[in-house]
């Protein structure tokens, strides 16, 4: 019975481990988009801007209100010229409405202003998603890089341990000097340090990835390592690519909408310099039982009052406040235009930099791979020479460490090229995490 229970538990563990989901880059980004706190905040801001836009349209409608008052009075009062003590109940009713006829087109411009603000918030949310996607992508490949680097360091450490054992035998047999074993052990400690450093950097990369995805700090996931398709694309026209991407870039659209909103805000502030015209109407009645007929129905009809009128407000002097607001709105409009121009310039140079990095990393990867093949052959030859006493330990470790450094360069250039290739594809309109 115990054996059957053990087999069942062991099988359950194996099935759970083997069935553990492996997260691709797209999976990580999609999860982050749904759970990242910064993206959630920009999504809330977009919803708030939508509500402000709707309210701006509602502001074009008339304002209608109703009120009622009631009270109980006691004490002395005047009734038909006599001062008497009397307590009585009284109340009133009022219905009013008002409508802006002209206010310098402030309300119309307010609608347009909030519409641009809504579009800016919407594009800011999309831009936050794009920035998060790139952040997750960098963290994702950082994890993969340091995992692979840790494996390279581990293999170098294992190799140094084998060399230590072989060198110890040769020193005991009198075929190697005692100083060789000291050199071997020093290099072994160096490989041990490289492993520790790679482990620490790997843990830091995991922390950044978990933070971006809003995972629990102690959560564990397994990343899916796809085969990388590195291509040397030398036929990219940066100007055409920039023209195409800038036409739909959420970042540029957000800056552009902010600029358009600032222009409408300038029109809103200028409206305060013009006269405003408002019409209003009201209807009211009240019950006051002290004087005259105390019948409620009679007084309700007898005390009715109606009002219809218009009011004209002409700004004359408000301590220069209106003019100052107009000037500030002009400066804000210029500032928004400058931010838009700066964003366009930054984007152009960002695209140029990413394209140059793609070409450079591809060239480095191609050459580093050739160098790794040569260094591997050189190491095998050096290993045989060292075993035969034809080279010293210093020369042997020079060849060994050079091979490890080249392996790291191959890995780094390969992953860099993959990241840059995905960024260039994004500029072409490929939001790969949405597929």
Order of alpha helices (4+ residues) and beta strands (2+ residues): alpha-beta-alpha-alpha-beta-beta-beta-beta-alpha-alpha-beta-alpha-alpha-beta-alpha-beta-alpha-alpha
